[in-house]
Amino acid sequence: MPFRALRQRAQLIQRLIRVRRHLERTLESRDEISRIILNSLALMGPMNVSGLTGEVATERGSASRVTARKRVFDLLEEGVIEKGEGFDYRLIE
């Protein structure tokens, strides 16, 4: 397996571990929508609010863009995610 693929897998594992530690550490981020948002960003990389709302809807069956946006801003304030390029949000490395 090429070095690049191994490095990408290692980075994915590191992101998932970081998300899990955050979820275990804070009560605010233990709600289902925040967990789905963090896992989506860890697995798929930077996404905008509409993409994150779609992921929440896929996992839960329904989703409100307003609720997803509120959770994104809460996670921004907590310092877990940051605003990326354009309208995308990403996990803080």
N, C-alpha and C positions, 0 to 999 in steps of 0.2 A: 504494500500500500504506500503510495507516495507520501512524502513528508507533509505536504500541504493538507491532505485529507486527514492525517492524524492530528495536525495542529487544529484544524477546524473542529474535529470531534472533541478535542480537549477543551477548546474554548466553549463549546456548547455545554459540556459537563460543568465547567466552572460557572457559567451563567445560571444553570439550573440549581446548582448548590447555593449560589448567592440568593436566588429567589426563595429557596426553601428556608435558608437562615433568616431572611427578612420576615417571612410568614410566621416562623416560630417565635420571633423576637417581639413583634408588635401586634397588638390586638386589633388596631384599625384595619390592617391589611388582611385580616383573616376572613373577611367576607368573600363570598364566592366570586363576585364580579372582579374584585381586585386580584384574586388568585388566578382567574382565567386571563386577565390582562397581562399579569407578570409572566405567566407561563407562555403566552403567545409571543410576547416580546423576546423571551429567552430562546424559544424554539425557531421563530421565523425572522427575527431581527426587527429593524425599525418599521413601524406601522403608523398610519394616521388614525384618528378617532373612528372614522367610518370602517376601516379595516378591523379595528379592535372590537367595534360593535358587532360586526359580522361574526367574529370569532366567539364572542359571548353568546350570540344568538345560536350559533352552531352547537355550542356545548350545552346551553340551557334550554333551547327551544324558542326563546324570545329574548329580546333585548331592547332597551331604550337608549337612543343615542345620547340623550341628556344625562342619564345615569352613568353611562360609560364615560362621558366627558368629565363629569364630576369626579369619578374615581381616578381618572387620569390626572386631574389637577391636584387631588389629594396626594397621589403618589409623587407628583412633582414637588409638592411642599415638603414631603417626608424625605426627599432627596434620593429616592430609589430609582427614578427615571429622570431623563432630561430631554429637552427639546432638541431634535436633530435637524436635519436638512429639511427646509420647507415646513410642511405641516406634520412631519413624522416625529414620533417619540421613540426613545430607545432606553434600554437599561444602562445605568451608569457602570462603566467598566472598572 
